[in-house]
């Protein structure tokens, strides 16, 4: 499943193969409260957001050795037209992420991912450009305000090969939020983790700066990993 920021580790794995978590400082202790619920809803309701990121993709094959490759990406988030969530036909807000990722020396790969939010902005699920369908089994909002070092669960979910009746279960996972401090800036982070029935597991942490009112800023970081029997692919990107 292509994640929230649509930087598909699977795509990068393919590129790196052809050539051959949740980290970060939380710095708890600050007394400042940040509007975390507003930060979450602002991803959808406060207009479009865009970032240009750069960093490296690293592949460590199970057979040994490793390679790192310069990588760039552009990411945009924007509200789409309201639509029923295909898995249950419930009316929803739609947040679309679009990204273009380039591993140096290889053609760019683009991807999209639509997140479906209920009338209260709780996460209902997502559908990526390949039709894979993520369905929340439990969801909640962040608290109205929180301090650096705080975290919680936004949703647990199941992943299917489609949103249709009789779809095949492919895996399960969870989506968490956290507030972190890095480089003197406060980041609102989304941490995805899950596993597929075949044994492959993944993590992805997407962070963007916010102010005390939950306004989304211009800096962002993305770290992710995909672990399979073939090896480990990891991605580290930032706007800095």
C-alpha positions in Angstrom: 0.0 0.0 0.0 1.4 3.4 -0.9 1.5 5.4 2.3 0.2 8.8 3.2 3.0 10.7 1.4 2.9 8.2 -1.4 6.6 7.6 -1.5 6.4 3.9 -2.4 9.3 2.0 -0.9 8.3 -0.9 -3.2 9.0 1.4 -6.2 12.3 2.4 -4.8 13.2 -1.3 -4.2 12.6 -2.1 -7.8 14.8 0.8 -9.0 17.6 -0.1 -6.6 17.4 -3.8 -7.4 17.8 -2.9 -11.1 21.0 -1.1 -10.1 22.5 -3.9 -8.4 11.0 4.2 12.3 10.0 5.9 14.0 13.2 7.8 14.6 13.6 11.4 15.5 14.0 13.4 18.6 10.8 13.8 20.8 12.4 16.1 23.3 9.6 15.8 25.8 9.4 18.4 28.6 8.3 21.5 26.7 5.4 23.3 28.4 4.0 24.7 25.1 0.7 23.1 23.9 0.2 22.7 20.2 -3.2 22.4 18.4 -2.7 18.8 17.2 -6.3 18.1 16.2 -6.2 21.2 14.0 -2.9 20.1 12.5 -4.5 16.8 11.5 -7.6 18.5 10.0 -5.5 21.2 8.3 -3.9 18.5 6.1 -7.3 18.4 4.4 -9.1 21.7 5.1 -6.4 24.4 5.0 -5.7 24.4 1.2 -3.0 22.5 -0.6 0.5 21.7 0.7 3.6 20.9 -1.3 7.2 20.0 -0.4 10.4 19.2 -2.4 12.6 16.7 -0.6 15.9 15.0 -1.1 18.0 12.4 0.5 19.0 8.7 -0.1 17.5 5.3 -0.8 19.4 2.4 0.6 19.2 -1.2 -0.3 20.7 -4.1 1.8 20.1 -7.4 0.0 19.7 -10.5 2.1 22.7 -12.0 0.3 25.0 -9.2 1.8 26.3 -5.8 0.9 24.5 -2.6 0.5 24.1 0.5 -1.8 22.9 4.0 -1.3 21.4 6.2 -4.1 20.7 9.9 -4.2 16.9 10.4 -4.3 14.6 13.3 -4.8 10.8 13.7 -4.4 8.0 16.2 -4.7 4.9 15.7 -2.6 1.6 17.5 -2.7 -1.5 17.2 -0.5 -4.9 18.6 -1.6 -8.6 18.1 -0.9 -10.4 16.2 -3.6 -14.1 16.1 -4.3 -16.2 14.6 -1.6 -17.0 11.0 -2.4 -18.3 7.8 -0.7 -15.6 5.5 0.7 -15.6 2.6 -1.8 -15.4 0.0 1.0 -18.6 1.0 2.7 -20.3 3.7 0.6 -20.2 6.2 3.6 -19.9 9.8 2.4 -16.4 11.1 3.0 -14.0 13.9 2.7 -11.1 13.0 0.3 -7.5 14.0 0.8 -5.3 13.2 -2.2 -1.5 12.9 -2.0 0.5 12.9 -5.2 4.2 12.3 -5.4 7.0 12.0 -7.9 10.1 10.1 -6.7 13.4 9.9 -8.6 16.3 7.6 -7.8 19.4 9.1 -9.4 19.9 7.6 -12.9 16.5 6.1 -13.2 13.1 7.3 -14.5 10.8 9.1 -12.1 7.9 7.2 -10.5 4.6 8.9 -9.7 1.9 7.7 -7.3 -1.4 8.8 -5.8 -3.2 7.9 -2.6 -6.7 9.0 -1.6 -7.5 9.1 2.1 -11.2 9.0 3.2 -12.2 10.9 6.3 -15.6 10.9 7.9 -17.7 13.9 8.8 -15.6 14.4 12.0 -12.3 13.9 10.1 -11.7 10.5 11.5 -9.7 8.2 9.2 -12.0 5.6 7.4 -9.4 4.2 5.0 -7.5 4.8 1.8 -7.3 3.6 -1.8 -4.0 3.9 -3.8 -3.4 4.2 -7.5 -3.3 0.4 -7.9 -6.7 -0.1 -6.2 -5.4 -1.5 -2.9 -7.9 -0.7 -0.2 -7.1 0.1 3.4 -10.1 -0.1 5.8 -10.0 1.2 9.3 -11.1 -1.2 12.0 -10.9 1.5 14.7 -10.2 5.3 14.5 -9.9 8.4 16.7 -8.8 12.0 16.4 -5.7 13.5 18.1 -6.5 15.5 21.2 -7.3 19.2 20.7 -3.9 20.1 22.3 -0.8 18.2 23.1 2.8 18.9 24.1 6.1 17.8 22.5 6.7 14.1 23.2 3.0 13.2 23.1 1.7 10.5 20.8 -1.3 8.3 20.2 -3.2 6.1 17.7 -5.2 7.5 14.9 -6.4 4.2 13.4 -5.9 0.4 13.1 -6.6 -1.0 9.7 -6.8 -4.0 7.4 -5.4 -4.0 3.9 -7.2 -5.7 1.0 -6.4 -6.2 -2.7 -9.5 -4.1 -3.5 -12.5 -2.4 -1.9 -15.0 -4.8 -3.5 -17.0 -7.6 -1.9 -14.9 -10.7 -1.4 -11.6 -8.8 -1.5 -8.5 -10.7 -0.2 -7.0 -9.7 3.1 -3.3 -8.8 2.5 -2.2 -7.4 5.9 -2.9 -5.3 8.9 -1.4 -2.2 10.4 -1.8 1.0 12.4 -1.5 4.7 12.0 -0.1 6.9 14.9 0.5 10.6 15.5 3.2 12.2 17.5 4.6 15.7 18.3 8.4 15.9 18.0 11.2 18.6 18.1 14.1 18.5 15.7 16.5 21.2 14.7 14.5 23.7 16.8 11.3 23.1 14.9 8.1 21.3 16.0 6.9 18.5 13.8 3.5 16.8 13.6 4.3 13.2 12.6 2.3 10.3 11.2 3.8 6.9 11.7 2.5 3.9 9.7 3.5 0.3 10.5 2.2 -2.9 9.3 2.8 -6.4 7.9 1.6 -8.4 4.9 0.4 -12.0 5.1 3.5 -13.1 3.1 5.9 -11.9 5.9 6.9 -8.5 4.5 6.7 -5.6 6.9 7.0 -1.9 6.6 7.3 1.4 8.5 6.9 4.9 7.3 7.2 8.2 9.3 6.0 11.4 7.7 6.6 14.6 9.6 5.7 18.2 8.8 6.4 21.4 10.8 3.5 23.1 12.6 3.0 26.2 14.7 1.1 26.3 18.0 -2.2 26.8 16.1 -1.6 23.7 14.0 -0.8 25.6 10.8 1.2 23.3 8.5 4.7 24.6 7.7 7.2 24.3 4.8 9.6 21.7 6.2 9.0 18.0 6.1 10.9 14.7 6.6 10.1 11.2 5.5 11.8 8.0 6.7 10.6 4.5 5.7 11.7 0.9 5.4 10.5 -2.2 3.7 11.7 -5.6 5.1 11.3 -8.7 3.0 13.0 -12.0 2.3 15.0 -10.2 -0.4 16.4 -7.6 1.9 15.8 -4.2 3.4 15.0 -1.0 1.5 15.1 2.3 3.5 14.4 5.9 2.5 15.5 9.1 4.2 14.3 12.4 2.8 14.0 16.0 4.0 13.4 19.5 2.8 16.5 20.7 4.5 
